[in-house]
Amino acid sequence: MMVSGTVNSFFAAVAVLAVVSGARADAQTKVVDLPVFAADGIKIGRVLDVSRSDGQIDQIRVSTSSILGFGERIVTVPQPAFMIKGDMVLIPDLSAEDIQALPSDPSENHGLRGAKHR
């Protein structure tokens, strides 16, 4: 009887971990296409994709454009420089001008998912 209770507890724990892991992965997937705002409240683009490490988002790739909507670029923003706040992403320490000054992502010339993201 004791073994049966231990086995059931084990499977219950595994089920809980699976649900938590699934919810975490689902939440990370929902980050793609969210609008991204700079510290000054200006929308600077949207999330193209995310990179994960140890089950957590460690960086996002953001499609940015100029004020007039021309000149789309892709920039990488590492953690902890961004915060996911509900249905948007905030970069609280950089203005829109600061973000426009960031270098383009090296994989930008290789399509949405360059060699380093495969």
N, C-alpha and C positions, 0 to 999 in steps of 0.2 A: 504494500500500500504506500509506503514512504517513497519508493522509486516512482510510482505512478504520479504522485503529487509533484515530485521534483521534475519529471519529464514535462508535465503540463505547465509548470512554472517556466521552464526553459522555453517552450514553444510560445508561451504568452509573451515572454520578453523579446523573442525573435520577431514576433508579429508587431510589437510596439516599435521596435527599431526599424522595421520595414516601412511602417506607416510614416514615421518621422523622417526617414531618408527620402521617401517618395514625396512628401510634402515639401522638403527642402529643395529637391531637384525641380519640382513643379514651380515653386516660388522663383527660382533662378531663371527658369525658362520664361516666365512672365515678364522678366525685366527687358527682354528684347522688344524693341519698338517703343519703349517708354520715352516720353520727352525728357530732355536733359536741360536743366536750368543752371546758370552761373550764379555766383553770389549776389550779383546786382539785379537778379530777377529776370534777366534776359534769357529767352529760350535759345539755346545754341545748337540744338540738333536733336537727334534721337539715337538710342542704343541700337547698334547693329548686331553685336554679339558679345558674349562674355567668355572669360577664361576662368577655369576653376582650379583650385588647389586644395586638397584635403576636404572636399565637399563644400567649400566656400568660394564665393566669387572673389577672385584676386585682382581682376582688372576688367574694364569694359572698353569696348571700341565704339566710338561715337562718330556718327556722320554729322559734320558741321557744314554750314554754308555762310556766306557773307550776308550782310544786312539785306541786300537785294535778292538773295536766293541763288546767286551764282557762285561758282568756285567751290563746289563741294569737296571737302577733304575728310579724311578719316584720321582721328587722333586716338591714342590710347591713354586711358586714365586709370592709374593703379589705385588699389586700396591702400591707405584709408582716405584718399582724396575725394571720394564720392560717398553719398549716402542715398539709400533707397528709401523714399518717403511715400508710401502708398502707391499712387499711380504716376509717380514721377521720380526722376533721379536728380539730386542736387549736388553741385560741386561748390561747397560753402566757402572755400578759401581762394577761389579764382574768379575774377571778373570775366565777362564775355571777351574782352580784349586780351586778357591773359591766356584764355583758352585758344583764341585764334592764333596766338603767338607760339603755341606748342608745335613741335615738329610733326609732320605727317607720319602715320604708321608705316613702317617699312613694307608691310604686305599690301599696301594700297595699290601698288602697281600689279599685283597678282590676283586681283579679284577680291571678293568679300572675304573669303577664307584662304589666306595665303599659306605658304608652306609651313610657317611657324605655328599655325592654328589647326593643322590636320591631325 
